[in-house]
Amino acid sequence: MLNIRFLFTVLMSPHREGVLALATSMLRTGLIGFLATGKTTLFRLLTRTDATNHTGRTGRGDTSVGIAQVPDKRLDRLTELFQPQKKVPATIGFADSASRVATGTNHLLDVAPYREADALLHVVRTFRDAHVAHPMGSIDPTRDVRAMEDELILADLGVAERRLERIERDLKKGAEKNMQAEARLIRTCTEALSKGIPLRALKLDPSAAKLLRGFQFLSAKPLLLVINVDESEVTETANPDESVRHAGLTDILTGTSIRAVPVCAKIELEIAELEPDDASMFMTDLGLEETGLARVIRAAYELLGYISFFTIGKDECRAWSIPAGEVAHVAAGEIHTDIERGFIRAEAVAYRQLIQRRSLSECRQHGEVRLEGKDYVVRDGDVINFRFAT
């Protein structure tokens, strides 16, 4: 029997009153994996606090929740330069749910919340600890990755087969012809899943890919393997390829929708619990330039195609996260829906130019502050002031 726990993460809007309105643009990432992989340690690392409990929405068991700040050195530099009253990083809300496994089967239960995720993060154990037994009896990351993939595929296959049955019944009753395209797509998915092929590996045209997203198949989501390495291998986390090779996962990382990032959750938790100066010295001694949190967050951003833009002022410097390719008026809606509705223009300057000139006035004098319309595609690192009508 597979013993599995899930961790579901959501990038939350800093404007709590706008959470529902912005729900479609939230970064939602589900963290999955076997018991005893270090997920709880990783949870504490990401949230930097003990979890608080509340009842999960399924009403069966408790869910631990916590909030983490997204580290960004660019925001740190902007804060040093402009000396605002406060610095507001992007935040990620985490919820750690209890294991739910169907008795006598390998099927996962209550996968619906994870179908809403934009990507899945699978924590894979490579560290060895005689005091923490692996539920499968041994440390074998390749086996664990394939076993988890099989679970996702099996869950999707059930959904696909049921949907195909309904479509075929409707077609026999003279349903609309546009269901033919859906039927063809689901048949393609069913055939792939039956062969043990995850749906993220399928090469679909844009219209089929868009239709597929509506089904929220688990194996269609981008997958990030978080390799939890042994303390003796912590220096190798700066070289992901080396950690992937040692874990025997090189052949699994095929395609653009699956990546891997190594982290030693135990060491990173120790770093997070130190005072900043002590943490910096400890990281230097270990040869680490950034925390495991930063690596995981950046890898998730890259996998999902997210970028950050910034707003600055005397009151605050703030980081915002949006999908790459998002236009200015939609990005404005991340701050507040009123700004999106009343959008007039965006005043944008590149982060590097602002840091070099050290003031917006200097950037204006050198013609580096751009006036952009609502269809301007926001670039990673843009510092933006939105003009809008109330």
Summary of the structure (lengths in Angstrom):
residues: 390
radius of gyration: 22.7
end to end distance: 58.2
largest distance: 70.9
contacts: 1209
relative contact order: 0.13
helix: 43%
strand: 24%
